Every structure is written in structure tokens, then in C-alpha cells.
Amino acid sequence: MNVDINKLTYALAAVVESLYQISVIGHSGTINKTVADHLLKGVLKTESVTSTTIYPLAQLKNGLSFFSDSSTLDATAVKEINYYVPSILKLMSVYTSHNELRQSFSDELISIKETLAHQENKSLFVSKHIANWYVHNISEPNLFAMQIFGSKEALSKDMNLIFIRALIMSAMRACILWSQMGGSQVGLIFNRSKMAICAKRMLEVI
């Protein structure tokens, strides 16, 4: 199967951007709501199958930097992203292998979109509902467990946990998109240099 490295890099940048934001929230409690909002909007765009129509390039700067030059990013975040990626791949596997789970999440997203227009704080509304679905359908039934690193203070606040859980699903959505476009773990290893070139070019136009 022929794959488009540019599209794969774009989708993977969205995966990594979600994980980068999780790392930042986990340690500092700082939520970049502009970036988070765009990533979570991507979860709602179920009809789209092209990364460029789902995620604004300007909101993927950290994700692209991870592939282009990770030395520009926080070293702790880079280390945690490398730890989180296999977990997201596992979550994707769990999710895609359960028809009832996929249908449940699809129904949840339809419900969110139907009522979203009436919400004042749309980012928080979406985050709460996605996070709540994650807890009740993924973590509490013990289908999947993802260890999150950070400070005790940051991880003890409900708002931070809401965004972290929602961003886990954001990372998974981007990972599914990457897989649908021909992405694979083997390709991730052998195409790393090509993705670095693509990421650098994308960063130059931001």
C-alpha cells in the first residue's frame, strides 16, 4: 500500500500534540485551551478522513517539532510522549476491536454535536462529555489503563483530569486517522527520517 508521508506526519503530529498537552497539564496544570479546543474539535469531525481538514497546522507546532527537532521541546514531555505512544496504540486496538464501544462513542459524539450550539463554554462542555465517556466506558470497566505522569497537585484537580482524559481520546482519534491512511508501527520506525523532513517543511509555513 502506497502511503502519503505528508498526511501520515500531519496525523501523527496531532497524536503527539495531544500527548504533549497531557504532559504539560499533568505537571503544571496549565491548559492551552486554544490548542485543546482544536484537538477536541477533531474528535467531533467523524465525517472527515483527511488530517488537513481536521486539524489547523498552526495548532500542531509541538507535535511537528517532536519529529523535526525534539530538542526544542521540554525534555520531560519528550520522554513521556515516547512512553505514551504505545499506550495510545493499545487504546486504538481495544477501541477498534469492540463494535459496541465504537457505536457507543459514536452515539455520544452525535449527542454532543446536537447540543453544542447551546453551550457557552464549548471547549469545557466537549471535554467533560468525552472525559465522562472515557471513564465509564474505558477506564472503569478496566478495558484500558494509561498511567499519567505529573505533579500530585496538578493531577488532583478535576478540571485538569477532565482535559487529560479528553485529550487521551483526541490522541486516539488522530491515531485511528493515521492508521486509516496506511500508518503502521513498522512504518513509524522506518519512515522517521522522512517524517522529520516533512515536519520541518510544515513548521516553516506556520
Phi, psi and omega in degrees: 000127178282134180241151178263107183300325179298315180292321179295318180297318179300312181294318179294328177297325177291323175300308184293323179299319177298317181290325177297315179296324176298316180297316180297314179297318183299328183263317185253343184078007180275122180252115175278093188290337177293310179294313181301320181299316180292322179294320181285330173298327178297328178294326182283340183275067184288341182275349183267140179235012178240124185302325183292339178267355182255317186241128174292131183304322183296340180268006182245024186301315180292320179297320179290322180296329179301322181272327183280309181201087184294346179293344179278351182258163176300129185297324179295318179297318179299315179299318182289324178300315178299329178283323185285328186306312178300327178294319179293322176297321177293316178299318178300318180296316179297313183295311184289342181270357180244103180300317181294325179294315180297319180294320179299315181290323177300317178296320179297317180294322176298317179297318179298313183294327181291331183250357186297322184299337183268003183262139179284309180260086187295320181299313180292321180300311180297315181300315181299315183290319178293318179296319180296318178297318180301314181298312187280341183246342182243300188282314182294321176285001179061034175285332184200140177228128180239118179283126179251131179267153178160190180273151180300320181297312182294320184279358179265354183265129184303319182299318180296319180294324178300311182290324178298313181295320179294322180288335173298316178291328176297316178298319180294320180299316179293326179293320177296318178300315178302316180294319180297333181270007176105007179291145178212161180295324178294316179297326179299325180284311187279342181258011185302318181293322178293320179294326178298319179294315179298315181298319180298318179296320180294321179296329182292339182258000178282000000 
